[in-house]
Amino acid sequence: MKAIKNKVQLIGHLGADPAIKIFKENNKLANMRLAVNDRYKNANGEWIDETQWFSLVAWTKLAEYAEKYLLKGVEVAIEGRLVNKTFTDKNAVKRISTDIIVSEILILSKKAAVAKELV
């Protein structure tokens, strides 16, 4: 199990179109939000739907891929690693956020991916 250290695999839907930033030397960054739904029965036998949101970060070629093919609502499978960031908000409160640095993206909804090519 040495090869499995910091690895995340998720399937979900994008909450918005990727936000693209361009840095010097044409290096791109794509920020995305991924909604992952879970459904289970509680102790009373009632179905409970939960949505967890994840922040995704894709660099260079994956950012270009996201810009070209991904849209809000597209179902994707991603693989990446977790990174924690510490920052101070506008009220001087120390906060921690967790991003997933994406290493692979697989589009699962064919209809939505094709729609972007037609735009």
Phi, psi and omega in degrees: 000014179297329184287340181261095180247289183235083186225132180233136174231127181221152171235130180191190181245142178288135181277345180197168173298150178300140174266119185256135173237140178247129179253176180302156184062027175060028176281127183251152176228133176243124173257133182220159174241133182243127176260124179244120183264144177225141180227132180208166177263136177274186183297334179273002180083008179272143178283132178243128176254128178234142175239127175253137180252138180232141176268127180248143176230126177236138182247159173042248186296323177292326176294319177296319177299314179298316180298321184281322191244341189262141179226162172305134177092347180293135176274129181225155168251132179233155172227141180188198180228151181276140175224126176265137177236138177251135178210166177250125182281182185294343177264016179064028177261129179286129182233157175234132175235152179242126176247157171252118175276112189283134175247340178212143175228133176232121179281129180256336178263108183291321184299314182291323181294320179291326182300323181291325178295331182278342183285000000 
